[in-house]
Amino acid sequence: MEHEERSASSAAYRSDDDDGPSFDCTNPDLMDILLRVSKDPEADIKVTRKNIKAFFLDIFIAGTSTTADAMVWTMAEILNHPAIFKRVRQEIHDLTNGSGNNRLVEETDIPNLHYLQAVVKEALRLHPPVMAAPRVCREACRVGGFDIPKGVAVALNVYSITRDPDVWENPDEFSPERFLQGKVEKGFQANGFAAFGGGRRMCPGSNLAFTVICYAVAAMVQCFDLKVGNGEDGVRMEAGLGMTMSLAKPLVCLPLLQVCLDQFQMEASSL
């Protein structure tokens, strides 16, 4: 409603508060574009207000909290496995300190950090942010010996799929090395790995989310020594209840700076 009222007032306008944000209809945001399409009778795709609400709900739930939860689970696992933490840091160090260079890890480094990728994949396998992927049957069908009528919703148990002992050896163990083997790497794209769903309706932002998680984890591992807070010996890995799978209790860590502050200042001054 707010977008519609502002769009109707003028092509370019400003809020009553001079210090407030300006709104320029000649440079529409995503909401403006979707509202425009919903009012266009000749649009190829019909979009309703309910569609728009559902779309933005998906963005906030599937595109924000899931990625944050995945980062937390990954950090929790490597904090509970110090040897893995050290190996990830060493891989980053070898890449960013080669040929006399000494720099912070960058997003473009991610494809070359194979062990880091394996760690994130393993965390996603053990702790998929979305535990079930619902689908609605367009036609009556038979799945696993059950007759499913048309229009009935079926939820795929992602959590069980990613811990299936017929697919994964020692499925309850955190073992990133399994993703360094070629035969298991295929499972990342096939049915054995379903953290991002599968088929034509799999998560459209899977590549972006995976890169963001890897980059955030790499930066934290490179820059900080992390100690579990609240006097705990390790992170308790119990999951809480909610729309996404998150830790039952917030992850509390004590960060100790690992990278020299002068390096941060040099990086910042070059921007």
Backbone as a ProteinNet text record, in pm:
[ID]
protein_1_A
[PRIMARY]
MEHEERSASSAAYRSDDDDGPSFDCTNPDLMDILLRVSKDPEADIKVTRKNIKAFFLDIFIAGTSTTADAMVWTMAEILNHPAIFKRVRQEIHDLTNGSGNNRLVEETDIPNLHYLQAVVKEALRLHPPVMAAPRVCREACRVGGFDIPKGVAVALNVYSITRDPDVWENPDEFSPERFLQGKVEKGFQANGFAAFGGGRRMCPGSNLAFTVICYAVAAMVQCFDLKVGNGEDGVRMEAGLGMTMSLAKPLVCLPLLQVCLDQFQMEASSL
[TERTIARY]
83.5	0	87.3	191.6	280.4	345	390.3	452.4	352.2	230.1	128.8	94.2	80.1	46.1	156.9	280	392.4	408	382.7	393.5	287	169.1	59	76.8	152.7	165.6	244.8	355.8	438.2	542	608.9	713	838.3	858.8	973	930.7	956	907.7	997.6	973.5	1054.1	961.7	1002.4	921.4	919.8	826.4	815.5	943.2	1010.5	1136.1	1247.5	1309	1413.1	1528	1550.2	1660.5	1619.2	1493.6	1444	1484.4	1447.9	1485.9	1406.9	1465.5	1395.7	1343.6	1233.8	1171.8	1157.3	1221.4	1222.8	1155.4	1037.1	963.7	1029.6	1124.7	1196.7	1302.6	1326.4	1422	1353.8	1257.5	1173.8	1251.3	1207.5	1265.7	1185.7	1221.8	1158.4	1008.9	969.3	827.4	750.4	806.1	740.7	718.6	819.7	810.6	702.4	697.6	596.8	456	438.7	307.9	266.7	362.6	333.9	288.7	356.3	318.1	179.8	148.9	19.1	-96.9	-70.1	-175.8	-178.7	-86.1	-77.8	-163.2	-275.6	-362.4	-299.3	-193.7	-129.3	-1	25.9	147.8	142.1	255.7	261.9	235.6	278.8	260.3	168	61.1	-33.2	16.7	30.2	80	-24.6	-64	-160.3	-88.2	-162.2	-102.4	-59.2	-136	-97.8	32.8	49.3	174.4	292.7	272.8	380.5	416	314.3	339.4	415.4	373.2	440	584	605.8	739.5	835.4	791.7	878.8	894.9	793.5	807.7	915.6	916.7	1020.3	1159.1	1170.2	1300.3	1354	1268.1	1313.8	1341.1	1255.7	1272.7	1377.6	1359.7	1448.6	1582.2	1586.4	1709	1789.3	1736.9	1807.8	1838.1	1733.4	1754.8	1822.6	1792.3	1853.9	2004.8	2048.2	2191.3	2260.7	2198	2255.9	2264.5	2158.4	2160.4	2271.7	2290.5	2395.1	2533.6	2554.9	2683.1	2706.3	2602.3	2615.5	2646.5	2574.3	2600	2743	2788.5	2924.5	3028	3013.4	3107.4	3100.5	2980.7	2966.5	3040.9	3029.8	3096.7	3248.4	3301.3	3447.8	3502.6	3421.2	3464.7	3472.4	3386.2	3389.5	3494.4	3554.5	3658.1	3778.9	3863.6	3977.3	4071.4	4090	4180.1	4126.4	3995.1	3933.6	3946.6	3925.8	3943.1	4083.4	4184.7	4323.4	4351.1	4291.3	4315.4	4252.1	4133.6	4070	4156.6	4204.9	4289.7	4418.7	4477.1	4601.2	4578.6	4466.7	4435.8	4422.3	4354.3	4338.9	4474.3	4555.5	4688.6	4775	4773.7	4856	4815.6	4686.5	4638.2	4662.7	4644.4	4652.7	4791.6	4884.5	5019.7	5124.4	5080.2	5173.9	5241	5356.9	5432.6	5458.7	5480.2	5512.2	5392.8	5272.7	5152.7	5105	5038.3	4980.1	4851.2	4740.8	4615	4500.2	4386.4	4265.7	4201.4	4132.9	4065.6	3958.2	3937.7	3839	3738.3	3625.3	3521.3	3572.7	3659.5	3712.5	3804.4	3844	3929.3	3849.7	3719.2	3637.8	3653.4	3650.5	3665	3795	3896.5	4025.9	4042.5	3943.3	3947.7	3863.2	3918.2	3841.8	3803.2	3892.4	3858.6	3752.5	3761.8	3658.4	3522.4	3516.5	3390.4	3338.3	3428.8	3388.4	3331.9	3390.9	3342.7	3201	3176.3	3043.4	2941.2	2979.4	2888.2	2851.6	2950.1	2924.4	2834	2852.2	2764	2621.6	2607.6	2474.9	2411.1	2492.9	2439.1	2384.6	2461.5	2418.9	2308.2	2310.6	2216.6	2150.1	2068.5	2000.6	1908.3	1921.5	1838.2	1688.6	1649.9	1509.6	1498.9	1425.5	1421.9	1325.3	1233	1135.4	1109.4	1091.7	1064	926.2	825.8	690	671.5	592	554.4	406.1	338.3	196.9	185.9	117.2	103.4	7	54.9	-31.8	-130.2	-88.2	-172.9	-162	-262	-257.1	-136.2	-65.4	55	76.4	178.8	212.7	357.7	382.2	516	545.5	651.8	690.6	580.9	497.4	389.4	262.5	261.8	143.9	77.4	-54.7	-131.5	-153.1	-106.5	-117.3	-218	-331.2	-430.4	-379.2	-441	-407.7	-434.9	-342.3	-360.4	-315.5	-269.5	-223.7	-76.6	-42.7	95.6	174.2	295.4	385.8	514	559.3	681.7	795.8	902.8	1022.1	1105.3	1141.5	1217.7	1365.7	1404.9	1542.8	1640.1	1603.4	1691.4	1727.5	1628.6	1654.4	1732.8	1704.5	1775.3	1924.6	1958.9	2100.5	2173	2099.1	2160.5	2129	2095.5	2059.4	2183.2	2184.8	2302.8	2328.1	2228.4	2249.2	2328.6	2337.5	2409.4	2539.2	2533.4	2647.5	2706.1	2836.8	2905.8	2916.9	2881.6	2880.2	2808.8	2681.1	2609.5	2599.6	2612.1	2598.8	2731.3	2839.5	2970.4	2999.5	3066.7	3108.3	3241.7	3238.1	3358	3364.2	3421.7	3429.5	3505.6	3594.9	3676.2	3590.7	3469.7	3384.8	3355.6	3357.5	3328.6	3452.6	3566	3687.3	3707.2	3616.4	3621.1	3527.5	3576.2	3499.5	3363.4	3355	3227.7	3122.4	3166.2	3071	3038	3131.7	3106.6	2983.7	2963.3	2844.9	2718.7	2726.1	2609.9	2568.2	2660.4	2628	2525.6	2528.4	2434.9	2317.8	2332.6	2228.7	2142.5	2068.1	1970.1	2032	2158	2217.7	2236.2	2248	2266	2147.2	2061.8	1936.5	1917.5	2025.9	2013	1946.7	1963.9	1901.3	1782.5	1731.1	1621.7	1674.8	1589.9	1632.4	1531.1	1571.6	1482.1	1464.4	1360.5	1337.2	1297.1	1251.3	1207	1310.1	1435	1536.9	1564.8	1632.6	1658.3	1728.3	1666.8	1730	1852.6	1867.2	1981.2	2088.9	2091.4	2185	2330.9	2367.3	2506.7	2546.6	2457.3	2486.1	2496.4	2400.4	2401.1	2527.4	2566.1	2685.1	2810.2	2819.5	2935	2939.3	2824.3	2818	2859.6	2810	2845.5	2995.6	3049.8	3193.4	3276.6	3237.7	3314.1	3310.5	3192.6	3180	3261.2	3252	3326.8	3476.8	3519.2	3661.5	3714.9	3638.5	3682.9	3696.7	3600.6	3606.6	3721.9	3743.8	3851.8	3987.5	4001.8	4129.5	4161.7	4061.3	4085.8	4082.3	4016.1	3995.9	4026.6	4080.5	4077.4	3948.5	3867	3735.5	3729.9	3687.2	3670.7	3523.3	3475.7	3336.4	3314.3	3208.1	3180.7	3097	3058.6	2975.2	3039.9	3172.3	3241.5	3219.1	3167.3	3139.9	3267	3276.8	3389.9	3370.6	3247.3	3215.6	3075	3039.2	2906.3	2806.8	2696.6	2590	2513	2501.8	2449.8	2301.2	2226.1	2082.4	2015	1919.5	1845.6	1719.4	1683.5	1562.1	1444.8	1329.9	1209	1184.8	1137.5	1110	1090.4	1073.2	1053.4	1181	1295.5	1423.3	1493	1589.1	1658.8	1777.5	1768.7	1875	1915.8	2028.2	2071.6	1967	1947.5	1849.7	1890.8	2022.2	2074.6	2169.8	2169.9	2258.4	2404.7	2478.2	2621.3	2695.8	2760.5	2835	2983.6	3060.1	3203.8	3281.5	3404.4	3496.8	3597.1	3589.8	3683	3814.1	3923.5	4056.5	4121.2	4160.2	4210.5	4333.9	4329.4	4439.2	4522.7	4456.3	4524.9	4565.3	4683.3	4735.4	4644.3	4619.9	4533.9	4589.9	4721.3	4781.4	4736.4	4714.2	4672	4531	4443	4307.9	4313.4	4399.2	4408.5	4461.3	4555.4	4608.1	4501.1	4423.6	4316.5	4213.2	4174.9	4071.4	4118.1	4244.7	4295.5	4305.9	4312.2	4324.6	4190	4079.6	3945.7	3908
-120.1	0	125.6	126.6	242.7	269.6	164.4	181.2	236.9	187.1	231.9	378.8	420.7	559.8	654.1	614.4	700	706.2	594.6	592.5	680.2	686	763.6	912.7	950.8	1092.7	1171	1112.6	1181.8	1086.8	1130.3	1046.5	1048.4	1155.6	1163.7	1247.7	1197.8	1268	1240.5	1318.8	1307.6	1307.8	1238	1235.4	1373.1	1395.5	1524.8	1559.7	1459.4	1481.2	1503	1621.5	1651.5	1553.8	1496.8	1402.8	1260.5	1240.5	1106.5	1060	937.5	881.2	942.4	949.9	996.8	876.6	897.1	789.2	833.5	764.9	802.6	694.1	725.7	625.7	598.4	682.6	654	547.2	515.1	409.8	314.8	234.7	152.9	40.3	3.3	-112.2	-236.9	-349.3	-476.1	-474.4	-415.9	-408.2	-327.9	-214.9	-132.8	-211.5	-286.5	-363.1	-469.5	-540.9	-645.6	-586.6	-473.1	-407.9	-361.1	-313.8	-269.5	-387.2	-499.9	-619.6	-667.9	-660.8	-709	-627.5	-501.3	-415	-412.9	-482.9	-483.8	-596.9	-566.7	-673	-750.8	-695.5	-761.9	-834.4	-840.8	-908.4	-1057.3	-1113.5	-1256.2	-1342.6	-1295.8	-1370.1	-1290.3	-1352.5	-1286.2	-1294.8	-1179.8	-1172.2	-1103.6	-1168.7	-1110.6	-1054.4	-980	-925.6	-1038.4	-1147	-1261.8	-1322.8	-1326.6	-1377.4	-1291.9	-1161.2	-1070	-1088.2	-1100.7	-1122.2	-1252.5	-1358.2	-1487.7	-1481	-1404.7	-1391.3	-1327	-1217.3	-1149.2	-1229.1	-1306	-1394.5	-1498.7	-1551.5	-1648	-1585.3	-1460.2	-1393.1	-1381.2	-1338.5	-1316	-1447	-1547.2	-1673.7	-1761.4	-1785.2	-1877.1	-1813.4	-1681.3	-1617.5	-1549.5	-1541.9	-1471.5	-1562.8	-1609.7	-1690.1	-1822.9	-1882.1	-2011	-1997.8	-1892.7	-1871.4	-1843.1	-1761.5	-1731.2	-1856.6	-1938	-2062.7	-2155	-2163.2	-2249.5	-2203.1	-2072.1	-2019.3	-2059.1	-2046.2	-2078.3	-2225.9	-2313.3	-2457.2	-2491.2	-2429.1	-2456.3	-2414.1	-2294.8	-2247.9	-2334.8	-2378	-2463.9	-2595.5	-2652.4	-2780.1	-2766	-2662	-2651.4	-2607.5	-2540.6	-2511	-2638	-2732.9	-2862	-2955.6	-2918	-3000	-2911.2	-2884.3	-2792.9	-2830.1	-2959.1	-3000.2	-2954.8	-2960.5	-2914.9	-2763.6	-2693.3	-2547.1	-2510.1	-2578	-2547.5	-2579.3	-2687.7	-2723.6	-2620.6	-2571.3	-2467.2	-2341.8	-2302.3	-2182.8	-2201	-2318.9	-2342.8	-2334.5	-2386.5	-2378.9	-2233.3	-2153.3	-2011	-1940.8	-1973.1	-1912.1	-1944.9	-2069.1	-2109.4	-2034.4	-2003.7	-1936	-1785.7	-1725.5	-1578.9	-1527.7	-1616.3	-1574	-1627.8	-1673.3	-1725.2	-1614.5	-1642.6	-1549.7	-1415.5	-1420.7	-1298.1	-1211.2	-1250	-1171.7	-1202.3	-1106.2	-1124.6	-1043.8	-1109.8	-1037.8	-1112.6	-1045.8	-1108.4	-1194.1	-1296.7	-1384.5	-1306.3	-1340.7	-1273.6	-1374.5	-1321.2	-1409.4	-1490.7	-1431.2	-1501.1	-1616.6	-1625.4	-1735.7	-1863.4	-1851.4	-1964.8	-2087.5	-2074.6	-2194.6	-2270.6	-2203.7	-2268.1	-2318.1	-2295.2	-2342.9	-2469.6	-2579.8	-2704.2	-2763.8	-2757.2	-2814.8	-2730.2	-2598.9	-2511.6	-2546.4	-2565.7	-2602.5	-2734.7	-2829.5	-2959.7	-2945.2	-2856.2	-2833	-2776.4	-2678.9	-2618.3	-2719.4	-2798.4	-2901.2	-3001.7	-3040.2	-3137.6	-3078.8	-2950.5	-2885.5	-2876.8	-2847.5	-2842	-2980	-3081.9	-3218.3	-3258	-3231.7	-3269.7	-3179.9	-3053.2	-2956.5	-2874.9	-2936.7	-2859.9	-2755.5	-2628.8	-2524.5	-2549.3	-2607.1	-2642.5	-2794	-2844.8	-2989	-3063	-2991.9	-3056.6	-2968.2	-3032	-2959.4	-3000.5	-2915	-2952	-2942	-3033.2	-3032.9	-3065.9	-3007.2	-3035.7	-3115.2	-3227.3	-3314.6	-3253.6	-3234.5	-3181.2	-3286.4	-3410.4	-3522	-3632.3	-3719.4	-3834	-3920	-3966.4	-4045.3	-4142.9	-4225.7	-4324.2	-4302.8	-4280.1	-4252.7	-4347.3	-4428.2	-4519.3	-4614.2	-4654	-4746.8	-4680.7	-4548	-4475	-4401.6	-4409	-4337	-4193	-4097.8	-3956.1	-3890.3	-3842.2	-3776.9	-3644.3	-3599.7	-3470.7	-3358.2	-3261.9	-3146.7	-3166.2	-3285.7	-3313.3	-3273.4	-3212.4	-3171.6	-3285.8	-3306	-3408	-3338.6	-3369.1	-3308.2	-3408.7	-3371.9	-3455.9	-3432.2	-3538.9	-3528.5	-3508.8	-3382.7	-3350.7	-3398.5	-3383.2	-3422.1	-3569.8	-3654.9	-3799.2	-3835	-3765	-3792.9	-3766.2	-3656.2	-3620.2	-3701	-3784.8	-3874.7	-4020.7	-4048.9	-4184.8	-4274.9	-4378.1	-4466.1	-4546.3	-4556.8	-4627.1	-4542.2	-4413.4	-4321.8	-4273	-4245.5	-4185.7	-4282.4	-4300.1	-4381.7	-4302	-4367.1	-4298.3	-4163.1	-4165.7	-4042.2	-3939.4	-3980.1	-3885.7	-3822.1	-3858.8	-3801.1	-3681.6	-3581.5	-3464.6	-3496	-3527	-3569.7	-3501.3	-3381	-3309.2	-3384.7	-3474.7	-3547.7	-3626.4	-3662.3	-3740	-3662.5	-3528.9	-3448	-3419.5	-3470.6	-3457.3	-3576.3	-3672.6	-3791.5	-3771.9	-3804.8	-3782	-3848	-3969.9	-4042	-3978	-3910.4	-3844.3	-3705.2	-3643.8	-3511.1	-3513.5	-3625.2	-3638.3	-3630.5	-3680.5	-3677.5	-3536.7	-3441.1	-3302	-3249.2	-3301.7	-3258.4	-3354.9	-3477.2	-3577.8	-3586.1	-3694.9	-3705	-3723.7	-3765.7	-3787.6	-3660.2	-3547.8	-3418.3	-3330.9	-3302.3	-3232	-3107.1	-3049.4	-2931.1	-2815.2	-2808.7	-2703.8	-2756.4	-2871.1	-2930.8	-3003.6	-3020.5	-3089.8	-3071.9	-3110.7	-3099.6	-2956.4	-2933.7	-2800.8	-2698.3	-2745.9	-2655.3	-2642.5	-2676.4	-2661.3	-2512.5	-2481.4	-2342	-2266.7	-2159.8	-2086.1	-2006.6	-1986.3	-1909.6	-1995.4	-2124.7	-2217	-2177	-2137.7	-2100.7	-1975.7	-1876.9	-1754.1	-1782.7	-1858.9	-1889.8	-1965.9	-2063.3	-2142.8	-2055.1	-1965.1	-1875.4	-1781.9	-1726.8	-1635.1	-1706.1	-1828.2	-1904.6	-1931.3	-1977.8	-2007.3	-1882.4	-1770.7	-1646.8	-1598.3	-1602.9	-1557.9	-1646	-1776.8	-1869.5	-1850.5	-1835	-1815.5	-1689.7	-1581.1	-1455.6	-1469.7	-1537.4	-1553.9	-1644.4	-1751.4	-1844.2	-1778.5	-1700.7	-1635.3	-1526.9	-1451.7	-1332	-1354.1	-1460.6	-1475.6	-1616.1	-1621	-1743	-1735.7	-1838.3	-1835.9	-1936.6	-1890.2	-1976.1	-1979.5	-2098.1	-2111.7	-2036.4	-1955.1	-1873.6	-1944.4	-1871	-1920.2	-2035.7	-2046.3	-2150	-2290.8	-2304.2	-2436.7	-2495.2	-2629	-2697	-2708.8	-2706.1	-2717.2	-2666.5	-2659.9	-2612.4	-2727.5	-2702.7	-2802.5	-2799.3	-2914	-2918.7	-2950.8	-2922.7	-2946.7	-2842.9	-2890.2	-2801.3	-2750	-2626.7	-2568.2	-2588.4	-2537.1	-2547.1	-2415	-2423.3	-2302.5	-2335.4	-2232	-2252.8	-2301.8	-2268.1	-2320.8	-2389.6	-2476.6	-2549.8	-2467.5	-2421.4	-2341.8	-2404.3	-2358.3	-2406.4	-2371.6	-2464.5	-2440.2	-2320.5	-2304.1	-2189.7	-2111.7	-1979.2	-1898.4	-1938.5	-1932.4	-1962.1	-1842.2	-1863.9	-1757.5	-1788.7	-1695.6	-1716.7	-1593.9	-1617.6	-1510.3	-1498.3	-1390.2	-1374.9	-1310.5	-1372.3	-1317.4	-1287.9	-1163	-1120.2	-1199.8	-1255.6	-1335.3	-1255.8	-1175.1	-1097.8	-962.3	-915.7	-788.3	-672.6	-580.1	-465.3	-378.6	-372.7	-292.2	-340.5	-470.7	-525.4	-477.6	-472.9	-422.5	-276.6	-197.1	-56.3	-37.8	-120.2	-111.8	-147.5	-252.2	-293.3	-181.4	-120.4	-17.8	107.3	144.7	266	252.2	129.3	106.9	108.3	110.1	108.8	247.6
0	0	0	79.7	87.5	-46.7	-114.8	-245.6	-346	-341.3	-436.1	-415.1	-291.3	-261.6	-306.2	-282.3	-320.3	-471.6	-537.6	-682.9	-746.6	-684.6	-740.4	-718.4	-617.3	-582.8	-686.8	-734.5	-834.1	-888.3	-993.3	-1052.3	-967.5	-894.1	-802.5	-683.6	-562.4	-445	-327.2	-222	-101.5	17.9	125.1	246	311.4	406.3	474.1	548.8	599.1	671	569.6	571.4	473.1	480.1	598.3	614.1	579.7	545.7	517.3	379.3	345	215.9	101.9	-14.7	-133.6	-210.8	-281.3	-356.7	-501.5	-589.3	-729.7	-811.5	-866.4	-943.7	-1077.7	-1118.9	-1242	-1219.4	-1092.9	-1058.4	-959.8	-1006.9	-917.6	-851.6	-731.3	-664.6	-701.2	-641.2	-676.8	-648.3	-535.8	-501.9	-605.7	-648.9	-750.9	-879.7	-919.4	-1044.1	-1034.6	-923.6	-907.9	-902.9	-835.9	-832.2	-971.3	-1047.3	-1183.6	-1269.6	-1254.4	-1331	-1290.2	-1161.1	-1113.1	-1169.2	-1207.4	-1261.1	-1413.2	-1475.2	-1621.5	-1677.4	-1743.5	-1796.4	-1910.9	-1971.2	-2084.2	-2043.9	-1914.8	-1868.1	-1900.1	-1939.4	-1972.9	-1850.4	-1734.3	-1609.6	-1518.2	-1473.4	-1385.1	-1240.6	-1177.8	-1040.4	-953.5	-845.8	-753	-631.1	-548.6	-427	-333.5	-331.3	-249.2	-299.4	-432	-488.3	-443.1	-443.2	-404	-256.9	-172.1	-29.6	-6.9	-76.2	-61.5	-110.9	-218.6	-275.7	-176.1	-113.9	-18.2	110.4	147	262.6	235.1	113.1	74.6	81.9	37	38.6	180.9	273.4	410.9	484.1	461.4	533.3	466.4	335.4	264.7	228.9	218.3	173.6	281.6	402	509.1	627.2	694.2	815	784	668.5	634.8	619.2	550.5	530.8	663.6	747.1	878.3	964.4	962.3	1039.7	991.5	859.9	805.1	849.3	854.1	902.7	1048	1130	1272.3	1291.5	1220.8	1233.2	1189.8	1081.1	1033.2	1136.5	1191.9	1293.3	1418.3	1455.9	1573.8	1554.4	1435.6	1408.7	1412.3	1350.5	1348	1483.9	1564.9	1701.5	1784.3	1755.1	1824.6	1767.1	1654	1589.7	1560	1660	1644.1	1530.1	1505.3	1397.1	1261.9	1246	1121.3	1109.3	1219.4	1221.1	1173.9	1228.3	1192.4	1045.5	995.5	855.4	761.7	795.2	714	714.1	832	841.1	761.4	768.1	695.2	545.2	498.5	355.8	312.4	393.6	362.4	365	465.7	478.8	357.6	313.7	199.5	73	60.7	-59.6	-54.4	61.1	71.5	106.8	136.3	172	75.7	-40.2	-138.5	-217.7	-273.2	-358.7	-290.5	-159.6	-87.5	-54.4	-98.1	-67.4	74	134.4	267	269.8	245.7	227.5	293.8	300.2	351.8	243.4	285	190.7	115.7	-10.1	-94.1	-147.4	-193.9	-247.5	-365.6	-446.6	-563.4	-525.6	-397.9	-352.3	-326.2	-307.6	-264.6	-354.2	-488.7	-572.4	-549.3	-496.9	-472.9	-329.7	-245.9	-107	-96.5	-142.5	-156.1	-20.9	74.3	204.9	275	263.4	319.1	259.7	129	65.5	120.1	140.6	194.5	335.4	414.8	551.4	549.1	463.2	454.8	402.7	303.7	252.4	360.7	439.5	545.2	652.8	684.7	781.8	728.2	600.1	538.3	532.6	513.8	510.7	647.4	751.7	886.5	940.8	901	957.9	847.2	763.8	658.5	720.6	683.6	744.6	729.2	616	592.7	598.6	696.4	720.7	629.7	566.7	479.2	358.6	242.3	118.6	67.4	82	39.6	-111.5	-164.3	-305.3	-316	-412.2	-436.7	-565.7	-559.7	-676.3	-777.7	-899.8	-1004.7	-1054.3	-1047.9	-1088.8	-984.8	-982.3	-891.6	-926.8	-826.6	-851.4	-736.5	-752.4	-651	-609.9	-480.7	-429.6	-314.7	-331	-224.1	-181.3	-274.8	-243.3	-192.7	-184.9	-137.7	-253.7	-259.6	-360.8	-314.5	-394	-360.2	-454.6	-404.8	-490.7	-546.5	-651.7	-711.1	-611.2	-604.1	-517.3	-374.2	-340.6	-204.2	-190.1	-77.6	-52.2	10.5	-38.7	13.6	58.6	178.8	231.9	226.6	158.3	151.6	277.2	345.3	469.6	437	420.9	383.9	490.5	615.4	725.9	717.7	688.9	680.6	555.6	445.4	320.5	336.5	401.8	415.1	522.5	595	694.4	663.9	541.3	501	506.1	590.4	600.3	473.6	386.1	259.6	160.6	187	98.4	161.9	292.4	361	464	459.2	559.5	689.6	801.8	932.1	919.9	887.2	852.8	964.1	1090.3	1201.2	1242	1174.6	1205.1	1115.2	1171.5	1094.1	1028.7	900.1	828.4	691.7	684	556.3	448.9	491.1	393.9	294.9	334.3	243.5	114.5	122.4	4.4	-79.3	-36	-115.7	-206.9	-197.4	-281.8	-400	-518.9	-640.5	-641.7	-590.2	-595.2	-505.7	-400	-310.9	-362.3	-432.2	-488.3	-577.9	-646.8	-730.8	-647.4	-524.2	-436.6	-399.7	-411.4	-381.3	-480.4	-602	-704	-718.1	-667.9	-683.4	-558.2	-543.5	-436.2	-298.2	-290.1	-159.5	-79.7	-149	-83.2	-120.9	-25.4	-56.1	28.1	78	163.2	90.3	-42.4	-122.1	-201.9	-163.1	-238.3	-360	-460.7	-581.1	-692.4	-812.8	-927	-973.4	-1051.8	-1107.5	-1002.2	-887.1	-782	-669.3	-696.9	-593.6	-570.1	-463.8	-426.1	-539.7	-593.1	-702.9	-659.1	-528.8	-479.6	-416.8	-450.8	-385.9	-407	-528.9	-555	-477.3	-475	-400.6	-251.4	-198.4	-55	-16.2	-97.5	-67.4	-66.5	-163.6	-169.9	-49.7	-11.5	102.7	231.3	250.3	370.7	374.7	262.5	256.3	284.2	225.4	241.3	385.8	447.4	586.8	680.8	661.5	746.6	726	600.4	571.1	638.8	633.9	695.4	846.7	909.7	1055.2	1096.7	1021.1	1055	1034.8	927.5	901	1003.9	1043.5	1124.1	1274.8	1319.5	1463.4	1513.5	1634.2	1714.2	1794.6	1785.6	1849.6	1963.3	2077.3	2193.9	2232.3	2270.6	2311.5	2441.9	2446.8	2563.5	2667.9	2770.9	2881.5	2958.3	2951.4	3026.3	2975.8	2854.6	2798.8	2737.3	2743.2	2680.1	2529.4	2484.4	2343	2317.7	2191	2153.8	2164.4	2230.2	2236.6	2105.1	2040.9	1905.1	1897	2003.1	1997.9	1908.3	1828.9	1739.5	1807.5	1775.3	1829.2	1735.8	1773.9	1694	1622.5	1498.9	1422.1	1276.5	1194.3	1051.2	985.4	1042.9	996.1	1112.9	1080.7	1185.8	1235.1	1357.2	1417.2	1549.9	1603.9	1734.6	1840.7	1933.9	2040.7	2125.1	2145.5	2220.5	2129.9	2139.8	2055	2071.6	1962.5	1965.5	2024.1	2137.7	2205.7	2195.6	2137.3	2119	2165.4	2205	2238.6	2124.3	2044.6	1932.3	1976.3	1940.1	1966.1	1831.7	1811.4	1681.8	1641.5	1520.4	1468.7	1368.8	1285	1182.1	1238.4	1203.4	1254	1214.9	1309.2	1281.5	1169.2	1156.3	1050.7	914	903.1	775	741.5	841.4	819.1	772.9	837.2	803	661.6	621.8	486.5	384.7	415.7	325.3	312.8	426.8	425.9	351.1	369.7	306.3	155.4	106.1	-37.9	-108.3	-30.2	-90	-142.2
[MASK]
+++++++++++++++++++++++++++++++++++++++++++++++++++++++++++++++++++++++++++++++++++++++++++++++++++++++++++++++++++++++++++++++++++++++++++++++++++++++++++++++++++++++++++++++++++++++++++++++++++++++++++++++++++++++++++++++++++++++++++++++++++++++++++++++++++++++++++++++

